[in-house]
Structures are given as structure tokens and as C-alpha cells.
Amino acid sequence: VAKGLRGVTMDISAGLHAEETLRDKEARLQIALSAALMKSWQWDVVSGNLLWDDTRTTWPDFLGLVHIEDQASLRNAVERVLQDRQTLDVEFRIAVDDGIRWLTLKANVFSGDDARPANITGVSVDITDRRKSAEALRASERRFGQMVVNVVDYSILMLDPEGRLIGW
């Protein structure tokens, strides 16, 4: 018959603190990604599985979301990055519930133990508003240019916000 109590105690407070620190960092990362209109993006080249933010899919299914006119350029950019081990930096359109969005994908290739590409990891950034603003600026510049070209017998005066003449 055994007498007494035997056991082992272990201080796990360091592990608990590390887990809490990791959860805090993850929460801050999610806030930063959301504020910057970013989503994490990771493609396991070997298995074909792709994780885009919280969405699990495959590379072919993800490519199917990409606008038909942008699929070849995205595919070619990814193939070049896998071959050259350069940083991926590509813009493309994607179909979502509320229409078409412009994204830029910035990612790096990471190799496995065999030195072959194992995954591409990075972020996608929604640049739709930036693209719309750039197009609106180009359209405004075209209209202004047409207006100036068509002025023959008139002067164009440029005024500052207070109404003072600054050019003509």
C-alpha cells in the first residue's frame, strides 16, 4: 500500500503570459489590418490551399474571383515570383458581393526545408477608392485641358480662395 502523496508541480505562469501577449498582438494586428483595408493572404504552394483573411479556399478558386481581364497577369506575376523569389506586388480586380473592387497584393515567397517554394505570404490591400480618385483626377484634367484648348477670344483667370487674381 502506497503511503503519502506524490506529484509534480509546474509553474505555467510564463506560458499563460506568453499566450495572453500573443492574443493581444493578434488583436492589434487585426485592428491595423482592418483600418488599412488589408487582409492577410497565404497560399500553400504545395497543397494548393489558400487562406485569405478568414476565408479558406484554393488558388484556382481564388483566381476564379479575379476579373477575367486580370487573371493572366496575376497568374504570370505569381509564376515569376515563384521562379525568381522576388516580392510579389500586383494590382487586379476582384468580384465581390457589392461589385468590383481593386486590390493590390504584396507578398513574399518562403521556401520549405527542400529549398523549393513552400508558400507565398503577404497582404491584399483594397485600393478601389484610390483607383477611383485617380480616374476622377484624370477625367478632370482632360475636361480642363479641353476647356483651355477651346478658349479663343477669352482669358482664363485663376483666383485664390480669397478671390485674389493669381494668374491668367
CORJOUR-V516332 format. One record per residue. N is the residue number from 1. D_FIRST is the distance of its C-alpha to the first C-alpha in Angstrom with 2 decimals. Layout:
n: [N & N]
d_first: [D_FIRST & D_FIRST]
This chain:
n: [1 & 2 & 3 & 4 & 5 & 6 & 7 & 8 & 9 & 10 & 11 & 12 & 13 & 14 & 15 & 16 & 17 & 18 & 19 & 20 & 21 & 22 & 23 & 24 & 25 & 26 & 27 & 28 & 29 & 30 & 31 & 32 & 33 & 34 & 35 & 36 & 37 & 38 & 39 & 40 & 41 & 42 & 43 & 44 & 45 & 46 & 47 & 48 & 49 & 50 & 51 & 52 & 53 & 54 & 55 & 56 & 57 & 58 & 59 & 60 & 61 & 62 & 63 & 64 & 65 & 66 & 67 & 68 & 69 & 70 & 71 & 72 & 73 & 74 & 75 & 76 & 77 & 78 & 79 & 80 & 81 & 82 & 83 & 84 & 85 & 86 & 87 & 88 & 89 & 90 & 91 & 92 & 93 & 94 & 95 & 96 & 97 & 98 & 99 & 100 & 101 & 102 & 103 & 104 & 105 & 106 & 107 & 108 & 109 & 110 & 111 & 112 & 113 & 114 & 115 & 116 & 117 & 118 & 119 & 120 & 121 & 122 & 123 & 124 & 125 & 126 & 127 & 128 & 129 & 130 & 131 & 132 & 133 & 134 & 135 & 136 & 137 & 138 & 139 & 140 & 141 & 142 & 143 & 144 & 145 & 146 & 147 & 148 & 149 & 150 & 151 & 152 & 153 & 154 & 155 & 156 & 157 & 158 & 159 & 160 & 161 & 162 & 163 & 164 & 165 & 166 & 167 & 168]
d_first: [0.00 & 3.75 & 6.38 & 9.92 & 11.98 & 13.58 & 16.84 & 20.38 & 23.45 & 26.83 & 30.22 & 32.12 & 35.10 & 37.32 & 36.72 & 37.45 & 40.56 & 41.71 & 41.39 & 43.39 & 45.99 & 46.33 & 46.83 & 49.47 & 51.28 & 51.28 & 52.75 & 55.44 & 56.25 & 56.72 & 59.03 & 61.06 & 61.36 & 62.46 & 64.99 & 66.48 & 66.66 & 64.34 & 61.70 & 59.22 & 59.99 & 57.93 & 58.79 & 56.40 & 59.08 & 56.86 & 55.52 & 58.57 & 56.51 & 58.07 & 56.61 & 59.37 & 57.94 & 55.60 & 57.46 & 56.05 & 58.81 & 60.20 & 63.03 & 65.47 & 64.73 & 65.15 & 68.38 & 69.52 & 69.43 & 71.74 & 75.47 & 77.13 & 79.53 & 76.68 & 74.32 & 76.00 & 76.17 & 72.49 & 71.49 & 73.72 & 72.38 & 68.78 & 69.74 & 71.52 & 68.54 & 66.19 & 68.65 & 69.70 & 66.45 & 68.62 & 67.76 & 68.47 & 70.91 & 72.63 & 74.13 & 74.28 & 74.63 & 71.96 & 72.29 & 70.20 & 70.43 & 73.08 & 75.21 & 75.46 & 73.71 & 74.29 & 71.27 & 70.94 & 67.98 & 66.92 & 64.12 & 62.95 & 61.73 & 58.32 & 57.55 & 54.46 & 52.87 & 55.69 & 58.31 & 59.73 & 60.07 & 56.82 & 57.74 & 60.43 & 59.22 & 61.37 & 62.89 & 65.61 & 67.94 & 70.16 & 73.65 & 75.63 & 77.14 & 78.11 & 79.82 & 81.65 & 82.82 & 84.09 & 86.00 & 87.48 & 88.65 & 90.25 & 92.01 & 93.27 & 94.58 & 96.36 & 98.00 & 99.05 & 100.45 & 102.44 & 103.77 & 104.93 & 106.56 & 108.47 & 109.91 & 113.49 & 115.68 & 113.07 & 110.96 & 107.26 & 106.31 & 102.84 & 101.90 & 98.97 & 96.94 & 99.48 & 102.37 & 103.84 & 105.40 & 103.31 & 104.90 & 107.36]
